[in-house]
Amino acid sequence: MASGTSKEMEIKLTKLLTKQIQMLEKEFLIEGGLRERMSKARIDVRNKLK
């Protein structure tokens, strides 16, 4: 019975991790990677200072 519970937890965890990975992939495609976001932030600051 304990192994069944452990297996259920593993399945739930796998589903949560899969969902998180899918969300991160979508965010990456929409917003870009870290370097792109950092560059955009620097450009935005520079434009505000002008």
N, C-alpha and C positions, 0 to 999 in steps of 0.2 A: 504494500500500500504506500509506503514511503517513496519507493522508486516511481510510482505513478504520479505522485504529487510533485516529485522532482522533475519528471518529464513534462508535466503541465507547466511548471514554472519556466522550464527551458523554452518551451513553445511560446509562451507569453513574452519572454524576454527577446526571443528571436523576432517576433512580430514587432515589438517596440523598436528594436534596433533597425530593422528593415524600414520602418516608417520614418525614423529619424534620418537614416541615410538618404531616403527619397526626398525628404524635405531639404536636406543640405544640398543635394544635387540641384534641386529646383532653384534654391536661393543662389547658388553659384552661377547658374545659367542666367538668372535675371540680374543679379548685382555684380557679378564678376568675382574674381579672387581677391585675396588680401591686398596684393600690390595695386590692383586696379582701384580698390576702394580707398586705399591710402593716397594714391595719386589724385583721385577725385576730391578727397577732403582737403589736400594741400591747395589744389586749384581753386576750390570754393573759398578758402580763407584768403588767398591772394586776391581774388576778385572782390571780396568784401573790403579789403584794405585799399583798393584803388579809388 
